[in-house]
Amino acid sequence: MRQFILSMILCLCASGIQAQNAECQGKHHDCQHQKQQKVQPIQMILDSDFGSSTDDLFALMMLHHYIDDGLVDLKGIVVDREGEKNAGVVDIFNTYYGHPDIPVGLERNGVKNPRCFIPYNGICDLKDAQGAPLFKRSLDVNKLPDGYKLYRKLLSKAEDNSIVIVAIGFATTLSQLFESGADEYSKLSGLDLFKQKVKAVYIQSGRFEAGDSLSGYNMRAASKQSAIFYSKLPEKVDLIMSPSNIGDKMNYLPQDVVADLSYTDWNPIKAVYTNYTCDTGQRMWDTNCLVNAVLGDNEYHLSPRGWVTFVDKGEMSEMLFKPDPNGNARYQMPGDSYFFEEKLMDIRRHNRINKYPSRYTIEAPQPTLLSGAATEWAKPRMGLLIDKYLATAGNKLDPDEFRQVFQPIGYYGGNILDYREAEKMVVDSLYTVMLDRAARNGKNTMTIITGAPGSGKSTAARQLNLKGEGLVYDAALSGGTSRLENVIQRAKAKGLDKITVMLVYNDILTCYTNSINRGKNTNRFCTIDYLMQSFEDNKGKIEWLQKQHPEVTVIPVTCEGNKGPRKVTIEEAKNWKYDVSEEEVNKMMSTLLDVVNSGELWEQQLPSLVGDIMATPNLSDRNKKLAKEINDRVEELLHNRN
């Protein structure tokens, strides 16, 4: 697709479009080759606030591809968010994408402590298995020039009216350039140098909707510097703005980001999305300035010309647009849903271009693989499977949610047992990765949410604010106390020593009803025998925790009868009933028979709902009779289907 776009651009660059079309008719390849010789790459400087929102990273990734395609001659990059690590991120990208010699400048007198949505500059500290930096670097970021000095150096060497600036960050460095005086690079003031050398500025700013004239986050965060930039901007320099409502409609979901990178073992964007929580509603604002600057005005719906005025009101700063055919300013206007999807898919196509492909993929549908075959498939792909989960996990590890990564090989919810071995294998490694990530981020707190299936663990968890926890482990942890002990000990070994166990209770009949209702929507049912075992496993767990781990905080929560969640005292929780009576088993089986006979479920869902019901332990005679009736009815329905 990129080559197609490139060829179209090349065929439209020379004068006389109709003449071109006639010339190219029947000899497209010769025409394309001739035009490639005539195209001059755009002389560009990128100015961005790297270190917070990830749309800057996608713009930089696409820019490197434009350089490879011969569309851009990138003179330099200005990092206008203070901090050497933010410049280090740019160095990592430039080195990774094969252009390590691009000059980089760093803002050192800009916005103080601006809001950081995603602190991804921590990828500078990531190590490989041998303890070496995960990503190669080319620059000593401590010796980088100030951003405005780099501007002066680059502009002084440029031809007149030749430079295009893509400004997708704060206006701090540009304002410093405007106010700078003569130096070793030029006798001209910064404003005169800019006026002489710069042809156009593509900037992420504004809103320009009815009733909404806010200037956009970047401009408001540095309102004083923004006021300087807009008030002094030379009238001869074209200004093309990308308002925030354009990128608002382009939501590149974290799971899609990692899926698009599943063909590579390592990539700086992938490192960001698997080491940091990127589900903050990240939209692709900044890429639109770059695409417009490189591919041309026909890529967007642009407003008529006019003049823009910046009104400094701090966080409430406004940008007012006055139409005038002689004005230097235009702004991108929203399109329909197809337009936004097309722009997003272009970013995704770029993101799928990898220099370092993996031998494995986890996205393409595979032949159905079960049990041991599923485990063997997962072994060489463990890193990719973990990365995919981490893209949307935040700080929560939930084995039930993780199991969705096996969908390409046949998991659909109702065949849990076929993927239990593969799940345990990968989740064991996933837990280590998430513990390491929490420790690396200085988080030493963990909450373990446990209880029987269908007890209301997720509902109870919502009552606590757990976003600040280092890790949240949400699982039934059946099998006595051994699994819970393992989770606690491994967390403590990694330094997560402030541990809370939220033990959630519900009566077994309600647990079973909840499990059936959940299964109707997700195919993930819970058989009676498994529920009974998991339910009874919780008996004495509080007493065990108090004896073995007095340092652990225990929070008992009851959701009994789905009337909760409600915190109770430790003493009240010790009275929770975990013995399953013969009457309760009978009621669950009666409920199961009603569901089987109701016709609400597909026949293929029935085996995972019923399981091997005749093997349920300690059945009374009447429950054995009921179990046989259920088993016979399921066999009848399955036979009729076939």
Number of C-alpha atoms within 10 A of each C-alpha: 9 13 9 9 10 17 18 13 19 21 21 14 15 13 9 9 12 10 11 16 14 10 13 15 11 10 10 14 12 12 18 17 13 13 18 17 9 11 15 13 15 19 19 23 25 22 28 26 23 28 26 18 21 22 20 21 23 20 23 22 22 22 23 23 18 23 15 14 13 15 21 20 18 21 20 19 25 29 28 31 28 20 18 18 20 24 29 26 24 26 27 22 22 23 18 20 19 14 16 17 12 16 19 26 23 29 24 19 14 19 18 11 9 13 11 10 14 19 20 25 20 19 22 21 13 15 12 9 7 7 8 11 14 19 21 15 19 15 20 11 20 12 10 17 18 18 26 25 23 23 27 23 16 17 23 20 11 16 12 15 15 15 24 23 21 27 24 28 26 28 29 28 31 25 23 22 22 20 15 18 16 12 13 9 15 15 12 16 17 26 20 15 23 24 18 21 20 24 18 21 22 24 26 32 28 29 25 20 12 6 7 12 17 24 28 21 19 21 27 25 23 22 26 19 22 25 22 19 22 17 14 13 20 17 14 14 19 19 24 25 26 29 26 24 18 20 22 15 20 21 16 19 17 24 20 15 19 26 22 20 26 25 20 20 19 19 19 20 19 22 20 20 24 25 24 22 19 24 16 12 11 19 20 25 26 29 27 29 24 25 22 19 22 20 16 11 13 8 15 19 13 16 14 15 20 17 17 21 13 22 21 20 14 13 15 15 23 23 21 16 19 13 14 12 11 11 17 19 24 21 26 26 17 19 12 8 10 9 16 18 15 12 19 20 14 15 22 18 13 20 19 17 16 16 12 12 16 15 10 14 19 21 19 10 12 13 8 13 18 21 15 14 14 21 21 13 18 20 13 13 19 19 17 25 26 20 25 27 23 26 25 20 22 21 22 21 21 17 20 14 12 19 22 16 17 23 16 16 21 18 20 15 21 19 19 20 14 18 22 17 15 23 22 14 14 21 19 12 14 22 18 14 18 24 25 19 19 24 18 16 14 12 19 20 21 26 24 24 22 23 24 28 26 27 31 25 25 14 14 21 19 10 11 8 8 16 11 11 17 26 27 25 19 21 19 26 23 21 13 16 15 10 13 19 15 10 15 20 13 14 25 16 10 16 16 22 17 17 23 18 21 21 24 30 31 28 21 28 19 18 23 25 17 18 22 22 14 15 19 15 10 12 21 21 28 25 20 22 18 14 19 21 17 20 26 18 20 25 17 15 15 20 13 12 18 13 10 11 15 11 13 16 15 20 18 21 24 24 21 20 15 15 9 15 23 14 18 12 11 14 10 11 18 14 10 16 15 18 14 15 10 13 11 14 20 18 14 17 21 16 15 22 19 13 15 22 13 9 10 10 15 12 16 14 18 19 18 19 25 22 17 14 19 17 11 18 11 9 16 13 9 11 20 19 13 20 24 14 14 22 19 12 15 20 15 11 17 15 10 9 10 5
